[in-house]
């Protein structure tokens, strides 16, 4: 359900930012989203509250990405990321205060690495959203599922069905066509 966020982000950008989205770009979103759908499927037994939580998460992500875009000439990307991290830290403390375990040994290395990679990723996506139209950046979110599957295969030896491989091809095709189309427009 979270993979609806690029679509919500683009729809919101049309109204909030006045960005134009070409019909062909919608097709590329549909191709990429259908790839995720082919890989993940749909669980008929999903409880309504979890569906609503997923939809809420997608819409909130859309608002966050559009807010970052509106700050493009007002705030440096590191300042935007700092505020995001402060809010995330407070929210995380709220949910973990009763469940905290002190990290030990190698945990500290992993925590530092997660922090460094997260900082790099957040600053990069913030810069991208400030430099480029939201629709052109948000479609790249679909590549995350491909990276996760590749990581699962290479690190954990997971194997995937034909549907998963087809889904990966659809995601990569949708994103690739979008990038080619965008460069052709320029």
Contact map, one row per residue, 1 for C-alpha under 8 A:
111100000000000000000000000000000000000000000000001001100100000000000000000000000000000000000000000000000000000000000000000000000000000000000000000000000000000000000000000000000000000000
111110000000000000000000000000000000000000000000000001101100000000000000000000000000000000000000000000000000000000000000000000000000000000000000000000000000000000000000000000000000000000
111111000000000000000000000000001001000000000000000000000100000000000000000000000000000000000000000000000000000000000000000000000000000000001100000000000000000000000000000000000000000000
111111110000000000000000000000001000000000000000000000100100000000000000000000000000000000000000000000000000000000000000000000000000000000000000000000000000000000000000000000000000000000
011111111000000000000000000000000000000000000000000000001110110000000000000000000000000000000000000000000000000000000000000000000000000001000000000000000000000000000000000000000000000000
001111111100000000000000000010000000000000000000000000000000010000000000000000000000000000000000000000000000000000000000000000000000001001101000000000000000000000000000000000000000000000
000111111110000000000000000010000000000000000000000000000000000000000000000000000000000000000000000000000000000000000000000000000000000001000000000000000000000000000000000000000000000000
000111111111000000000000000000000000000000000000000000000110010000000000000000000000000000000000000000000000000000000000000000000000000000000000000000000000000000000000000000000000000000
000011111111100000000000000000000000000000000000000000000010111011000000000000000000000000000000000000000000000000000000000000000000011001000000000000000000000000000000000000000000000000
000001111111110000001000000000000000000000000000000000000000010000000000000000000000000000000000000000000000000000000000000000000000011001000000000000000000000000000000000000000000000000
000000111111111000000000000000000000000000000000000000000000000000000000000000000000000000000000000000000000000000000000000000000000000000000000000000000000000000000000000000000000000000
000000011111111110000000000000000000000000000000000000000000011001000000000000000000000000000000000000000000000000000000000000000000000000000000000000000000000000000000000000000000000000
000000001111111111100000000000000000000000000000000000000000000001000000000000000000000000000000000000000000000000000000000000000000011000000000000000000000000000000000000000000000000000
000000000111111111111000000000000000000000000000000000000000000000000000000000000000000000000000000000000000000000000000000000000000000000000000000000000000000000000000000000000000000000
000000000011111111100000000000000000000000000000000000000000000000000000000000000000000000000000000000000000000000000000000000000000000000000000000000000000000000000000000000000000000000
000000000001111111000000000000000000000000000000000000000000000001000000000000000000000000000000000000000000000000000000000000000000000000000000000000000000000000000000000000000000000000
000000000001111111100000000000000000000000000000000000000000000001000100000000000000000000000000000000000000000000000000000000000000000000000000000000000000000000000000000000000000000000
000000000000111111110000000000000000000000000000000000000000000000000000000000000000000000000000000000000000000000000000000000000000000000000000000000000000000000000000000000000000000000
000000000000111011111000000000000000000000000000000000000000000000000000000000000000000000000000000000000000000000000000000000000000100000000000000000000000000000000000000000000000000000
000000000000010001111100000000000000000000000000000000000000000000000000000000000000000000000000000000000000000000000000000000000000000000000000000000000000000000000000000000000000000000
000000000100010000111110110000000000000000000000000000000000000000000000000000000000000000000000000000000000000000000000000000000000001000000000000000000000000000000000000000000000000000
000000000000000000011111110000000000000000000000000000000000000000000000000000000000000000000000000000000000000000000000000000000000000000000000000000000000000000000000000000000000000000
000000000000000000001111111000000000000000000000000000000000000000000000000000000000000000000000000000000000000000000000000000000000000000000000000000000000000000000000000000000000000000
000000000000000000000111111100000000000000000000000000000000000000000000000000000000000000000000000000000000000000000000000000000000000000000000000000000000000000000000000000000000000000
000000000000000000001111111110000000000000000000000000000000000000000000000000000000000000000000000000000000000000000000000000000000000000000000000000000000000000000000000000000100000000
000000000000000000001111111111000000000000000000000000000000000000000000000000000000000000000000000000000000000000000000000000000000000000000000000000000000000000000000000000000000000000
000000000000000000000011111111100000000000000000000000000000000000000000000000000000000000000000000000000000000000000000000000000000000000000000000000000000000000000000000001000000000000
000000000000000000000001111111110000000000000000000000000000000000000000000000000000000000000000000000000000000000000000000000000000000000000000000000000000000000000000000011101100000000
000001100000000000000000111111111000000000000000000000000000000000000000000000000000000000000000000000000000000000000000000000000000000000100000000000000000000000000000000001100000000000
000000000000000000000000011111111100000000000000000000000000000000000000000000000000000000000000000000000000000000000000000000000000000000000000000000000000000000000000000001000000000000
000000000000000000000000001111111110000000000000000000000000000000000000000000000000000000000000000000000000000000000000000000000000000000000000000000000000000000000000011011000000000000
000000000000000000000000000111111111000000000000000000000000000000000000000000000000000000000000000000000000000000000000000000000000000000100100000000000000000000000000011111100000000000
001100000000000000000000000011111111100000000000000000000000000000000000000000000000000000000000000000000000000000000000000000000000000000000100000000000000000000000000001000000000000000
000000000000000000000000000001111111110000000000000000000000000000000000000000000000000000000000000000000000000000000000000000000000000000000000000000000000000000000010011000000000000000
000000000000000000000000000000111111111000000000000000000000000000000000000000000000000000000000000000000000000000000000000000000000000000000000000000000000000000000111111000000000000000
001000000000000000000000000000011111111110000000000000000000000000000000000000000000000000000000000000000000000000000000000000000000000000000100100000000000000000000011001000000000000000
000000000000000000000000000000001111111111000000000000000000000000000000000000000000000000000000000000000000000000000000000000000000000000000000000000000000000000000010000000000000000000
000000000000000000000000000000000111111110000000000000000000000000000000000000000000000000000000000000000000000000000000000000000000000000000000000000000000000000110110000000000000000000
000000000000000000000000000000000011111110000000000000000000000000000000000000000000000000000000000000000000000000000000000000000000000000000000000000000000000000111111000000000000000000
000000000000000000000000000000000001111111000000000000000000000000000000000000000000000000000000000000000000000000000000000000000000000000000000000000000000000000010000000000000000000000
000000000000000000000000000000000001111111100000000000000000000000000000000000000000000000000000000000000000000000000000000000000000000000000000000000000000000000000000000000000000000000
000000000000000000000000000000000000100111110000000000000000000000000000000000000000000000000000000000000000000000000000000000000000000000000000000000000000000000000000000000000000000000
000000000000000000000000000000000000000011111100000000000000000000000000000000000000000000000000000000000000000000000000000000000000000000000000000000000000000000000000000000000000000000
000000000000000000000000000000000000000001111100000000000000000000000000000000000000000000000000000000000000000000000000000000000000000000000000000000000000000000000000000000000000000000
000000000000000000000000000000000000000000111110000000000000000000000000000000000000000000000000000000000000000000000000000000000000000000000000000000000000000000000000000000000000000000
000000000000000000000000000000000000000000111111011000000000000000000000000000000000000000000000000000000000000000000000000000000000000000000000000000000000000000000000000000000000000000
000000000000000000000000000000000000000000001111111000000000000000000000000000000000000000000000000000000000000000000000000000000000000000000000000000000000000000000000000000000000000000
000000000000000000000000000000000000000000000111111100000000000000000000000000000000000000000000000000000000000000000000000000000000000000000000000000000000000000000000000000000000000000
000000000000000000000000000000000000000000000011111110000000000000000000000000000000000000000000000000000000000000000000000000000000000000000000000000000000000000000000000000000000000000
000000000000000000000000000000000000000000000111111111000000000000000000000000000000000000000000000000000000000000000000000000000000000000000000000000000000000000000000000000000000000000
100000000000000000000000000000000000000000000111111111100000000000000000000000000000000000000000000000000000000000000000000000000000000000000000000000000000000000000000000000000000000000
000000000000000000000000000000000000000000000001111111110000000000000000000000000000000000000000000000000000000000000000000000000000000000000000000000000000000000000000000000000000000000
000000000000000000000000000000000000000000000000111111111000000000000000000000000000000000000000000000000000000000000000000000000000000000000000000000000000000000000000000000000000000000
110000000000000000000000000000000000000000000000011111111100000000000000000000000000000000000000000000000000000000000000000000000000000000000000000000000000000000000000000000000000000000
110100000000000000000000000000000000000000000000001111111110000000000000000000000000000000000000000000000000000000000000000000000000000000000000000000000000000000000000000000000000000000
000000000000000000000000000000000000000000000000000111111111000000000000000000000000000000000000000000000000000000000000000000000000000000000000000000000000000000000000000000000000000000
010010000000000000000000000000000000000000000000000011111111100000000000000000000000000000000000000000000000000000000000000000000000000000000000000000000000000000000000000000000000000000
111110010000000000000000000000000000000000000000000001111111110000000000000000000000000000000000000000000000000000000000000000000000000000000000000000000000000000000000000000000000000000
000010011000000000000000000000000000000000000000000000111111111000000000000000000000000000000000000000000000000000000000000000000000000000000000000000000000000000000000000000000000000000
000000000000000000000000000000000000000000000000000000011111111100000000000000000000000000000000000000000000000000000000000000000000000000000000000000000000000000000000000000000000000000
000010001000000000000000000000000000000000000000000000001111111110000000000000000000000000000000000000000000000000000000000000000000000000000000000000000000000000000000000000000000000000
000011011101000000000000000000000000000000000000000000000111111111000000000000000000000000000000000000000000000000000000000000000000000000000000000000000000000000000000000000000000000000
000000001001000000000000000000000000000000000000000000000011111111100000000000000000000000000000000000000000000000000000000000000000000000000000000000000000000000000000000000000000000000
000000000000000000000000000000000000000000000000000000000001111111110000000000000000000000000000000000000000000000000000000000000000000000000000000000000000000000000000000000000000000000
000000001000000000000000000000000000000000000000000000000000111111111000000000000000000000000000000000000000000000000000000000001000010000000000000000000000000000000000000000000000000000
000000001001100110000000000000000000000000000000000000000000011111111100000000000000000000000000000000000000000000000000000000000000010000000000000000000000000000000000000000000000000000
000000000000000000000000000000000000000000000000000000000000001111111110000000000000000000000000000000000000000000000000000000000000000000000000000000000000000000000000000000000000000000
000000000000000000000000000000000000000000000000000000000000000111111111000000010000000000000000000000000000000000000000000001001100000000000000000000000000000000000000000000000000000000
000000000000000000000000000000000000000000000000000000000000000011111111000000000000000000000000000000000000000000000000000000001100110000000000000000000000000000000000000000000000000000
000000000000000010000000000000000000000000000000000000000000000001111111100000000000000000000000000000000000000000000000000000000100000000000000000000000000000000000000000000000000000000
000000000000000000000000000000000000000000000000000000000000000000111111111000000000000000000000000000000000000000000000000000000100000000000000000000000000000000000000000000000000000000
000000000000000000000000000000000000000000000000000000000000000000011111111100000000000000000000000000000000000000000000000000001110000000000000000000000000000000000000000000000000000000
000000000000000000000000000000000000000000000000000000000000000000000111111100000000000000000000000000000000000000000000000000000100000000000000000000000000000000000000000000000000000000
000000000000000000000000000000000000000000000000000000000000000000000011111100000000000000000000000000000000000000000000000000000000000000000000000000000000000000000000000000000000000000
000000000000000000000000000000000000000000000000000000000000000000000011111110110000000000000000000000000000000000000000000000000000000000000000000000000000000000000000000000000000000000
000000000000000000000000000000000000000000000000000000000000000000000001111111110000000000000000000000000000000000000000000000000000000000000000000000000000000000000000000000000000000000
000000000000000000000000000000000000000000000000000000000000000000000000001111111000000000000000000000000000000000000000001001100000000000000000000000000000000000000000000000000000000000
000000000000000000000000000000000000000000000000000000000000000000000000000111111100000000000000000000000000000000000000001000000000000000000000000000000000000000000000000000000000000000
000000000000000000000000000000000000000000000000000000000000000000000000001111111110000000000000000000000000000000000000000000000000000000000000000000000000000000000000000000000000000000
000000000000000000000000000000000000000000000000000000000000000000010000001111111111000000000000000000000000000000000000000001000000000000000000000000000000000000000000000000000000000000
000000000000000000000000000000000000000000000000000000000000000000000000000011111111100000000000000000000000000000000010011001000000000000000000000000000000000000000000000000000000000000
000000000000000000000000000000000000000000000000000000000000000000000000000001111111110000000000000000000000000000000000000000000000000000000000000000000000000000000000000000000000000000
000000000000000000000000000000000000000000000000000000000000000000000000000000111111111000000000000000000000000000000000000000000000000000000000000000000000000000000000000000000000000000
000000000000000000000000000000000000000000000000000000000000000000000000000000011111111100000000000000000000000000000000000000000000000000000000000000000000000000000000000000000000000000
000000000000000000000000000000000000000000000000000000000000000000000000000000001111111110000000000000000000000000000000000000000000000000000000000000000000000000000000000000000000000000
000000000000000000000000000000000000000000000000000000000000000000000000000000000111111111000000000000000000000000000000000000000000000000000000000000000000000000000000000000000000000000
000000000000000000000000000000000000000000000000000000000000000000000000000000000011111111100000000000000000000000000000000000000000000000000000000000000000000000000000000000000000000000
000000000000000000000000000000000000000000000000000000000000000000000000000000000001111111110000000000000000000000000000000000000000000000000000000000000000000000000000000000000000000000
000000000000000000000000000000000000000000000000000000000000000000000000000000000000111111111000000000000000000000000000000000000000000000000000000000000000000000000000000000000000000000
000000000000000000000000000000000000000000000000000000000000000000000000000000000000011111111100000000000000000000000000000000000000000000000000000000000000000000000000000000000000000000
000000000000000000000000000000000000000000000000000000000000000000000000000000000000001111111110000000000000000000000000000000000000000000000000000000000000000000000000000000000000000000
000000000000000000000000000000000000000000000000000000000000000000000000000000000000000111111111000000000000000000000000000000000000000000000000000000000000000000000000000000000000000000
000000000000000000000000000000000000000000000000000000000000000000000000000000000000000011111111100000000000000000000000000000000000000000000000000000000000000000000000000000000000000000
000000000000000000000000000000000000000000000000000000000000000000000000000000000000000001111111100000000000000000000000000000000000000000000000000000000000000000000000000000000000000000
000000000000000000000000000000000000000000000000000000000000000000000000000000000000000000111111111000000000000000000000000000000000000000000000000000000000000000000000000000000000000000
000000000000000000000000000000000000000000000000000000000000000000000000000000000000000000011111111100000000000000000000000000000000000000000000000000000000000000000000000000000000000000
000000000000000000000000000000000000000000000000000000000000000000000000000000000000000000001111111100000000000000000000000000000000000000000000000000000000000000000000000000000000000000
000000000000000000000000000000000000000000000000000000000000000000000000000000000000000000000011111100000000000000000000000000000000000000000000000000000000000000000000000000000000000000
000000000000000000000000000000000000000000000000000000000000000000000000000000000000000000000011111110000000000000000000000000000000000000000000000000000000000000000000000000000000000000
000000000000000000000000000000000000000000000000000000000000000000000000000000000000000000000001111111000000000000000000000000000000000000000000000000000000000000000000000000000000000000
000000000000000000000000000000000000000000000000000000000000000000000000000000000000000000000000001111100000000000000000000000000000000000000000000000000000000000000000000000000000000000
000000000000000000000000000000000000000000000000000000000000000000000000000000000000000000000000000111110000000000000000000000000000000000000000000000000000000000000000000000000000000000
000000000000000000000000000000000000000000000000000000000000000000000000000000000000000000000000000011111011000000000000000000000000000000000000000000000000000000000000000000000000000000
000000000000000000000000000000000000000000000000000000000000000000000000000000000000000000000000000001111111000000000000000000000000000000000000000000000000000000000000000000000000000000
000000000000000000000000000000000000000000000000000000000000000000000000000000000000000000000000000000111111100000000000000000000000000000000000000000000000000000000000000000000000000000
000000000000000000000000000000000000000000000000000000000000000000000000000000000000000000000000000000011111110000000000000000000000000000000000000000000000000000000000000000000000000000
000000000000000000000000000000000000000000000000000000000000000000000000000000000000000000000000000000111111111000000000000000000000000000000000000000000000000000000000000000000000000000
000000000000000000000000000000000000000000000000000000000000000000000000000000000000000000000000000000111111111100000000000000000000000000000000000000000000000000000000000000000000000000
000000000000000000000000000000000000000000000000000000000000000000000000000000000000000000000000000000001111111110000000000000000000000000000000000000000000000000000000000000000000000000
000000000000000000000000000000000000000000000000000000000000000000000000000000000000000000000000000000000111111111000000000000000000000000000000000000000000000000000000000000000000000000
000000000000000000000000000000000000000000000000000000000000000000000000000000000000000000000000000000000011111111100000000000000000000000000000000000000000000000000000000000000000000000
000000000000000000000000000000000000000000000000000000000000000000000000000000000000000000000000000000000001111111110000000000000000000000000000000000000000000000000000000000000000000000
000000000000000000000000000000000000000000000000000000000000000000000000000000000000000000000000000000000000111111111000000000000000000000000000000000000000000000000000000000000000000000
000000000000000000000000000000000000000000000000000000000000000000000000000000000000000000000000000000000000011111111100000000000000000000000000000000000000000000000000000000000000000000
000000000000000000000000000000000000000000000000000000000000000000000000000000000000000000000000000000000000001111111110000000000000000000000000000000000000000000000000000000000000000000
000000000000000000000000000000000000000000000000000000000000000000000000000000000000000000000000000000000000000111111111000000000000000000000000000000000000000000000000000000000000000000
000000000000000000000000000000000000000000000000000000000000000000000000000000000000000000000000000000000000000011111111100000000000000000000000000000000000000000000000000000000000000000
000000000000000000000000000000000000000000000000000000000000000000000000000000000000000000000000000000000000000001111111110000000000000000000000000000000000000000000000000000000000000000
000000000000000000000000000000000000000000000000000000000000000000000000000000001000000000000000000000000000000000111111111000000000000000000000000000000000000000000000000000000000000000
000000000000000000000000000000000000000000000000000000000000000000000000000000000000000000000000000000000000000000011111111100000000000000000000000000000000000000000000000000000000000000
000000000000000000000000000000000000000000000000000000000000000000000000000000000000000000000000000000000000000000001111111110000000000000000000000000000000000000000000000000000000000000
000000000000000000000000000000000000000000000000000000000000000000000000000000001000000000000000000000000000000000000111111111000000000000000000000000000000000000000000000000000000000000
000000000000000000000000000000000000000000000000000000000000000000000000000011001000000000000000000000000000000000000011111111100000000000000000000000000000000000000000000000000000000000
000000000000000000000000000000000000000000000000000000000000000000000000000000000000000000000000000000000000000000000001111111110000000000000000000000000000000000000000000000000000000000
000000000000000000000000000000000000000000000000000000000000000000000000000000000000000000000000000000000000000000000000111111111000000000000000000000000000000000000000000000000000000000
000000000000000000000000000000000000000000000000000000000000000000010000000010011000000000000000000000000000000000000000011111111100000000000000000000000000000000000000000000000000000000
000000000000000000000000000000000000000000000000000000000000000000000000000010000000000000000000000000000000000000000000001111111110000000000000000000000000000000000000000000000000000000
000000000000000000000000000000000000000000000000000000000000000000000000000000000000000000000000000000000000000000000000000111111111000010000000000000000000000000000000000000000000000000
000000000000000000000000000000000000000000000000000000000000000010011001000000000000000000000000000000000000000000000000000011111111110010000000000000000000000000000000000000000000000000
000000000000000000000000000000000000000000000000000000000000000000011111100000000000000000000000000000000000000000000000000001111111100000000000000000000000000000000000000000000000000000
000000000000000000000000000000000000000000000000000000000000000000000001000000000000000000000000000000000000000000000000000000111111100000000000000000000000000000000000000000000000000000
000000000000000000000000000000000000000000000000000000000000000000000000000000000000000000000000000000000000000000000000000000011111110110000000000000000000000000000000000000000000000000
000000000000000000100000000000000000000000000000000000000000000000001000000000000000000000000000000000000000000000000000000000001111111110000000000000000000000000000000000000000000000000
000000001100100000000000000000000000000000000000000000000000000011001000000000000000000000000000000000000000000000000000000000001001111111000000000000000000000000000000000000000000000000
000001001100100000001000000000000000000000000000000000000000000000000000000000000000000000000000000000000000000000000000000000000000111111100000000000000000000000000000000000000000000000
000000000000000000000000000000000000000000000000000000000000000000000000000000000000000000000000000000000000000000000000000000000001111111110000000000000000000000000000000000000110010000
000000000000000000000000000000000000000000000000000000000000000000000000000000000000000000000000000000000000000000000000000000011001111111111000000000000000000000000000000000000000000000
000011101100000000000000000000000000000000000000000000000000000000000000000000000000000000000000000000000000000000000000000000000000011111111000000000000000000000000000000000000000000000
000001000000000000000000000010010000000000000000000000000000000000000000000000000000000000000000000000000000000000000000000000000000001111111100000000000000000000000000000000100000000000
000000000000000000000000000000000000000000000000000000000000000000000000000000000000000000000000000000000000000000000000000000000000000111111111000000000000000000000000000000100000000000
001001000000000000000000000000000000000000000000000000000000000000000000000000000000000000000000000000000000000000000000000000000000000011111111000000000000000000000000000000000000000000
001000000000000000000000000000011001000000000000000000000000000000000000000000000000000000000000000000000000000000000000000000000000000000111111110000000000000000000000001000100000000000
000000000000000000000000000000000000000000000000000000000000000000000000000000000000000000000000000000000000000000000000000000000000000000011111111000000000000000000000001100100000000000
000000000000000000000000000000000000000000000000000000000000000000000000000000000000000000000000000000000000000000000000000000000000000000011111111100000000000000000000000000000000000000
000000000000000000000000000000000001000000000000000000000000000000000000000000000000000000000000000000000000000000000000000000000000000000000111111110000000000000000000000000000000000000
000000000000000000000000000000000000000000000000000000000000000000000000000000000000000000000000000000000000000000000000000000000000000000000111111111000000000000000001001000000000000000
000000000000000000000000000000000000000000000000000000000000000000000000000000000000000000000000000000000000000000000000000000000000000000000011111111100000000000000000000000000000000000
000000000000000000000000000000000000000000000000000000000000000000000000000000000000000000000000000000000000000000000000000000000000000000000001111111110000000000000000000000000000000000
000000000000000000000000000000000000000000000000000000000000000000000000000000000000000000000000000000000000000000000000000000000000000000000000111111111000000000000000000000000000000000
000000000000000000000000000000000000000000000000000000000000000000000000000000000000000000000000000000000000000000000000000000000000000000000000011111111100000000000000000000000000000000
000000000000000000000000000000000000000000000000000000000000000000000000000000000000000000000000000000000000000000000000000000000000000000000000001111111111000000000000000000000000000000
000000000000000000000000000000000000000000000000000000000000000000000000000000000000000000000000000000000000000000000000000000000000000000000000000111111111110000000000000000000000000000
000000000000000000000000000000000000000000000000000000000000000000000000000000000000000000000000000000000000000000000000000000000000000000000000000011111111111000000000000000000000000000
000000000000000000000000000000000000000000000000000000000000000000000000000000000000000000000000000000000000000000000000000000000000000000000000000001111111110000000000000000000000000000
000000000000000000000000000000000000000000000000000000000000000000000000000000000000000000000000000000000000000000000000000000000000000000000000000000111111100000000000000000000000000000
000000000000000000000000000000000000000000000000000000000000000000000000000000000000000000000000000000000000000000000000000000000000000000000000000000111111110000000000000000000000000000
000000000000000000000000000000000000000000000000000000000000000000000000000000000000000000000000000000000000000000000000000000000000000000000000000000011111111000000000000000000000000000
000000000000000000000000000000000000000000000000000000000000000000000000000000000000000000000000000000000000000000000000000000000000000000000000000000011101111100000000000000000000000000
000000000000000000000000000000000000000000000000000000000000000000000000000000000000000000000000000000000000000000000000000000000000000000000000000000001000111110000000000000000000000000
000000000000000000000000000000000000000000000000000000000000000000000000000000000000000000000000000000000000000000000000000000000000000000000000000000000000011111111000000000000000000000
000000000000000000000000000000000000000000000000000000000000000000000000000000000000000000000000000000000000000000000000000000000000000000000000000000000000001111111000000000000000000000
000000000000000000000000000000000000000000000000000000000000000000000000000000000000000000000000000000000000000000000000000000000000000000000000000000000000000111111100000000000000000000
000000000000000000000000000000000000011000000000000000000000000000000000000000000000000000000000000000000000000000000000000000000000000000000000000000000000000111111110000000000000000000
000000000000000000000000000000000000011100000000000000000000000000000000000000000000000000000000000000000000000000000000000000000000000000000000000000000000000111111111000000000000000000
000000000000000000000000000000000000001000000000000000000000000000000000000000000000000000000000000000000000000000000000000000000000000000000000000000000000000111111111100000000000000000
000000000000000000000000000000000010011000000000000000000000000000000000000000000000000000000000000000000000000000000000000000000000000000000000000000000000000001111111110000000000000000
000000000000000000000000000000000111111000000000000000000000000000000000000000000000000000000000000000000000000000000000000000000000000000000000000000000000000000111111111000000000000000
000000000000000000000000000000000011001000000000000000000000000000000000000000000000000000000000000000000000000000000000000000000000000000000000010000000000000000011111111100000000000000
000000000000000000000000000000000010000000000000000000000000000000000000000000000000000000000000000000000000000000000000000000000000000000000000000000000000000000001111111110000000000000
000000000000000000000000000000110110000000000000000000000000000000000000000000000000000000000000000000000000000000000000000000000000000000000000000000000000000000000111111111000000000000
000000000000000000000000000000111111000000000000000000000000000000000000000000000000000000000000000000000000000000000000000000000000000000000110010000000000000000000011111111100000000000
000000000000000000000000000000010000000000000000000000000000000000000000000000000000000000000000000000000000000000000000000000000000000000000010000000000000000000000001111111110000000000
000000000000000000000000000100110000000000000000000000000000000000000000000000000000000000000000000000000000000000000000000000000000000000000000000000000000000000000000111111111000000000
000000000000000000000000001111110000000000000000000000000000000000000000000000000000000000000000000000000000000000000000000000000000000000000000000000000000000000000000011111111100000000
000000000000000000000000000110010000000000000000000000000000000000000000000000000000000000000000000000000000000000000000000000000000000000110110000000000000000000000000001111111110000000
000000000000000000000000000000000000000000000000000000000000000000000000000000000000000000000000000000000000000000000000000000000000000000000000000000000000000000000000000111111111000000
000000000000000000000000000100000000000000000000000000000000000000000000000000000000000000000000000000000000000000000000000000000000000000000000000000000000000000000000000011111111100000
000000000000000000000000100100000000000000000000000000000000000000000000000000000000000000000000000000000000000000000000000000000000000100000000000000000000000000000000000001111111110000
000000000000000000000000000000000000000000000000000000000000000000000000000000000000000000000000000000000000000000000000000000000000000100000000000000000000000000000000000000111111111000
000000000000000000000000000000000000000000000000000000000000000000000000000000000000000000000000000000000000000000000000000000000000000000000000000000000000000000000000000000011111111100
000000000000000000000000000000000000000000000000000000000000000000000000000000000000000000000000000000000000000000000000000000000000000000000000000000000000000000000000000000001111111110
000000000000000000000000000000000000000000000000000000000000000000000000000000000000000000000000000000000000000000000000000000000000000100000000000000000000000000000000000000000111111111
000000000000000000000000000000000000000000000000000000000000000000000000000000000000000000000000000000000000000000000000000000000000000000000000000000000000000000000000000000000011111111
000000000000000000000000000000000000000000000000000000000000000000000000000000000000000000000000000000000000000000000000000000000000000000000000000000000000000000000000000000000001111111
000000000000000000000000000000000000000000000000000000000000000000000000000000000000000000000000000000000000000000000000000000000000000000000000000000000000000000000000000000000000111111
000000000000000000000000000000000000000000000000000000000000000000000000000000000000000000000000000000000000000000000000000000000000000000000000000000000000000000000000000000000000011111
